[in-house]
């Protein structure tokens, strides 16, 4: 028996159900990138706001790639389970905020119609860093990106997330409709400003007046999102089905912790996400920087070093005293001095909580999963911190080791000679450079540092950075990750 509207009443008493009449909900949000993170984070906040009585904020989910989520949720009437796993066990919540899931490659006209509908007041996004078709080193639109080239030639039939935003805003402007708010929920620095810049630049190619309209009238609030959401496994599905008494084809598993900090700048209203704990602030930047550098930066370091050391999950990696000690020292000695701490924040307590979250054995968060798309993630998670440390003439050995671990990883061969499945938009270029250089640090480090889209021009020109990365990479190549970590102080 499948989870759905007709089986909600059969669920055990301990399972939380949607606290509202779903038939009375109107779609007010279109969400691009209807993946696990959105369903474990923003959709849960929206579900709670709907339960409080404001029925104008149902979610139309859009997949920009494949139909897996649509195919799983359609037979379930859009319902799915969020399993929260912590030290005290697991709790289950069925979320009802998503009314429909569309697949953009199959239904482009329907997606544009939803984005252009008068009822749509917010378009939110979790399309990952690479989904914005930008240069991660500079934040500017990558005009040579294949999807951007397509959208420039076919502005009314877009493929990219920026292309859909531009096309829908053009339609709304032509129809005299107020523009929706664009709410980025991805790990980009100053994400609202970055997305505004990308969207405005794309619009300017075909219609400078539309670009001016976007600059002046479209709200792009910045946000900071935080919740660890590992990939759901078949074992998770089986366990959740047993607990529910019905099958859920598309549950998500997450941790108890959840945070959402939002710049309160919405042109057409918003749900009361504060009911579920969202924080509305005037300036997101300090929260964003603290999270990107401490949580995401440490996560990437754990992913590359942990994978190389043979650990499949973050919890396994953090059980290694040498790696855990490295993470603590990275946070304390090299990251924290670069932060402007938000008012009232206890950064020491935040770091302790992060390390405990990383150790959560209930979350089977794979190092391989976190290691994906490193070329897009490193500039935000590690390289900004490195630039600040270099400007302060401060040591960078631990940060350099994390960058070197990424370099070792993207060679595509692990420490035992086995292939690594490197998933990255630049994987072909990275592998070509690595193969040409060979596993020799003095050649491999300069070859990968020359990837300007990742490192820009300034970092490769700084001998302090070049030398530190090459030295760390040499240690990894000669001694392996475990021995290198044991020798790191």
N, C-alpha and C positions, 0 to 999 in steps of 0.2 A: 504494500500500500504506500502511496506517494504523499509526501507533504503537500498541502494545498489548502484552499479555503474550506473545503468540505471535511478535511481531517483535523483541523485545528482543535475541535472539541475533543478529539480522541487523545490529545497529548497529555502526558502525566502532569499532575498538579504543580510540580516544581519547575516546569518550563514556562518562561515568560512569553506571553503572546502579545500581538499588537493591541494597544489599548485604545483603539478608535475604529469607527466604521469606515473601512477602506473604500466602500462604494461612494462615500460622501467626499472623498479627497479629490481635489483638482490638481493637475500638474502645474507646478510653478518653477521647477528646477529641471534643467536638462544637464545631465552629467556626462562628460566625455571621458572615456576610460573606465568602464564599469568593471574594474578588477577587484581582487580580494581586499586591497587596502581600503578602497572607498566603502565597500560593503561592511567592513569592520569598524570604520571610523565615521565619516560624515553621514552615512546613511543611518547609523545608530543614533547620532545626535538629532537628525531630522525625524526619525521615528518617535523619539521622546517629545519633540516639539509638537508633532501631529497629535500625540496622545493628550497634550495639554489643551487642545481645542482649536488650534488654527489649522484649518483643513486645506489651505491654499498652496501647500508646498510639497505635493507629491513629486516623486523623482521619475523622469524618463531617462533611463540609462542608455548610453550609446557605446557600442564597441567600434573602434576605428579599424579593427583588424578582422577577427574571426567571429564565428557565431556560437562558440562553446557556451558562453554565459547565457545567451538568449535561449539556446536549445535546452539548457538545464533548467532555467527558471520559468520558461513559458508554461510547461506542464504543471508547475507548482504555483501558478498565479502570481509569480514574482516573489513568493515567500522563500526565505532561506534561514538557516540557523547560524547564529554567532556563538561559538563555544569559547568561553573565557577560561583559560587554564592558569592556575597559580598554585602556590604552596598548599592551599586549602582544598584543592580538588578542582572540579569543573562545574561551571554553571552554563545553562543554555537559554538563549533568547531567540525567538523567532521574530524577524524584522519584516515589517510590511510597508515600508516607505516607498519601495520601488514598484511602480505600476506597470511599466512596459520596458522592454529592452529592444533596441534597434541595432542593426548591424550596418554600418555605414557603406561598406563596399556593395552590399546587396540592396540597400534602401536609401541611396543618397538623397533622393527627392523628399522622402518622408523625414529624414534627419533635418534637412534644411527647413522643411515646413514646421517641424517642432521648435527649432531654434528661432524661427521667425514669428511664431504664434504670439498673439497679444498677451496670453496668460503666462508666457515664459518671462520670468523676471530675473533669474540668476542662471548663468551657465558656469558650472564648476568643472574642474579638470583634475584628473590624476592620470596623466599619460606618460609618466616618468620623464626624466631629464631629456632623453633623446627625442621625445614626442614634440618638442617645440621647434625642432629643425633649426637650432641656433648653434653658434660657435661657443662651446662651453668655456673657452679661455677668455672670451670677450663679452659674451652675452648677446651679441648681435645676430641678426638673421643670417643664416647660411644660405646665400642666394644660389649656391651651386648644389644644394641638397636636391636629390631626384624628385621628391614630392613637392618641393617649392617650385622647381622648374615646371613641373606639371601644372601646379596651381596658377603660376604666372601665365601659362598658355591657355588655361581653362578656368578662369576665375569663377564661373558659375557652376562648375562641376569639380569641387575641390576633393583632395584626398587627405591633406594634413589637418591637424587640429587648428593651427593658425589660419589655414585656408577656409575651413568651415566657419570660424569666427568672423573673418572678413566678409565672406559671402552673405552670412546671415545679417550682419550689421548693415551691409549695403541694402539688403531687402527691407529691413526695418526702416532705414532712413528714407528710402523711396516711398514706403507706404505711410510715412508720417507717424510711425510707432516709436515710442521711447526706447532707447537702447537698454538691453539687459546689463546687469553687472557681471563682469568676468572674474571668477573666483578661482585662482590657481591654488591647488593644494599639493604641489610637488616641491621637492627639495631643490629649489633654485634660490640663490641669494637675491633679496629684494624681489621676490617672485612676482608680485603685482607689477612693479616697474619693468621688470624684464619682459614679461608677457606683453605689456602695453607697447614696449619698444618693438618687439618682434611683429606684433599684429599691425601696428601703425606703419612700419616699414614695408610690409607686404602690401598693405592697402595703397601706399603711395605710388607703387609701380603702375597701377591701373587707374587710380582715381585720387589725385592729391586732395581734392575736397573731402573725400571720405576719410582720408588720413587725418585731416584737420578736425573733422567731426569726432573721430575716435579719440584724438588727443584731448579735446575740450569737453566732451560730453559723456564718454564711457568711463564708468568706475572700474578700477582694477585694484581692489584691496589686497594688500599683502597678508599672508597667513603663515603660521607655523603649525605643522601637524606632527604628532608624535604618538605612534603605537606600533609595536612590533607585530607583524602579521606574516608568519611563515607560510610557505606553500602547503595547502591541504593535501594530506596523503590518503591512500585507500584505507589505511588503518584508522585514520580519523573518521572517515565516512562510515566505516563499519561500527565504530564505537558510538558515534552520534546517532546512527539509525537504531541501534539497540536501546539507547537511552530514550529516544523519542517514541519508539514503537512504530515508526513509519520511515520510509527512505527519503533522505534529502540528498539530491544529486550534487548540490553545490554549496555545502556549508563552508564557513571560514572559521579558522582557529586563531585566537589572539591571546594577549596577556591582559591582566586586570588594568594596568595603567593605560590611560588615554588622556591626551592633552590637545587642545586646539586654541591657538591664540590668533585673533582676527583683528585687522584694522577695521574700525567701524565706519566704513565708507561705502554705502549701498545706495544706488540711485532709485531703486524701485522697491524698497523694503527688504526684509529678510525674516526667516523663522527666528523664534526665540531659542536659539541654540544654547543660550546661557542656562536654560533649565536643565540641560544635561552636562553643564560644567564648562562650556566654552567661555573663554575670556575675551572681552572686547576692549581693545587698547588703542591709543593714538599712534603708537610707534611699535611695530612688531620687531624691528631690526635686532635689538639686544636679545630677545628670546630666540629668534631665528639663528643668530650667530652662535649662541651658546649651544643650541641643539645640533646644528650642522657640524660644529667642530668637536663637541664632546661625544654626542651619541653617534652621529653618522661617520665622523672621522674615525672614532675608535672601532665602529662596526666594520669599516673597510679594512682597517689594519688587522683586525681579528680574522676577517674573511681570507685575506691573502696569506698572511702568516700561518693561520690555522689550517687552511687547505694544504699548503706546502708541507706542514708538519704532520699531515695525515689525519686531521680531525674533521669529521663530517659535519658537525654542528657547532654552533657558537658555545653552547653549554659545555660540550666536550673540550673545546679549546680553552675555555676559561677555567676548567679543572686542572690545567697544566700550570703549576705555580710560576714557572718562568714567563709564560705568556701573560698570565694574570698580573704579575708584577710589572711587566713591560707596559701593559695597558694603564695601570694605575700611575706609573711614572710619566707616561705620555700625557695623560690628562693633567697631572699636577704640575709637572715641570715645564712642559712645552706648549700646552694648549691654554690652560687657565690664565697665564699672564697676558694673553692676547685679547681677553674678553672684556667687554663692558657689561657688567652684571646688571640685569633688570632690577628695578626698585623692589625691595623686599625679598629678592631671591636668595636662597641659601645655597651657594654653589657647591660647598663641600657636601651637603646633604644630597644634592642633585647627583653628584658624581658617585656617591655611595649607592644611591638608588639605581643608577645606571648599571653599575657592576653587578648588583643583585639581579637586575632584570636580565642581564646577559647570562647569568648562571641558572636561570629558570629551566629546570630539566623538562618541564611540561611542554616547552616550545621547541620543537625539533626544527630550529631555524638553520638551514643548511648554509655552510660557508660558501658553497658554490653558487647558491641563489644570490647572496649578497654581493658576490664578486662580479656579477653580470654588469655590463655597461660601464666598466671602470673608467674608460676614457671620458665619459660624460660626468662621472661622479667626482673624480679626483680634484678637478678645479674648485668645486664648492667645498668638499669635505676636508681636503688636506693642503692644497696649494695656496689658498688664501691665508691659512695659518702660517705656512712657510714664508710667505712674503712678509708678513708682519714680524716674524722672528728675525728674518734677515735684515729688515729695516732697523730693528733694535739691536743688531749685532749680537744676537742671542744664539745659544747652541740649538742645533736642529737634528741631532743624531737619530732620535727616535722617529721623528717625522720622515727623515730620509730613509730609514729602514722600511717604513710602510710603503713609500714610493718604490723602493727597490724590490719589495715583495710583489708589487703589482707587475713590475717589469719581468721578474722571474716567472710569474704566473702566465703572462700573455705570450711567452715563448711557445706555449701549447704543449710542453713536455714537463712532467713532474720530476721529482727528485729520484724516482725509480725508473725513469725512462718511459713511463706510461703517458698516453695522450691525455691532455686536458681539453675538455669541450669549452672553449672560450667563446662566450656570447657577448659580442660588442659590435657597435656599428662600424668600428675601425679595425675589426679583427683581421681582415685580410691584409691591410697595410701593416699592422703591427707584426703579424706573423712573417710577412715578407722581409721587413727590416730585421727581425730577430734571426731568421734563417740566414740572411746575408752576413750578419755580424757573428753568429755563433755564440756559444755559451762562454764567452770571455768578457768580463766586466768592462775592460778598457775599450772594447768595441761596442758591446751591447748597450751600455748606458748612453753614450752619445747618440747612437742610432735611434733610440726611442725618445730621448730628450729633444730630438729634432722634429718631433711631431708638434707642429706649432698650434694645432687646434686644441691640444691638451695643455702644453706648457707655455704657450705664448713665446715671446722673444726674450723677455727679461730674465726668466729663470735659467734657461740654458746658457745665458751670457754671464751668469754669476759664478765664479770659480768656487765659492764656498758651497753652493748648492750642487754643482757638478761633481765636485770632489767627494762630498758627503754621500751622495747617491751611489757613485761608482764604488766607493769603499764598502758601503753596506751591501751592494749587489755582489761584490767580490766575496764577501763573507758567506752570503747565501749560496753562491755557486760552489764554493770550496768546502764549506762545512755543513750546509743544510740549515733549515729553519730552526729546528730544535736546538742544535748546538749554538747557533748564532744568538738565539733568545737567552740561553743560559749564560752566555758571555756578556749580555747587554746589561748595563747598570743604569 
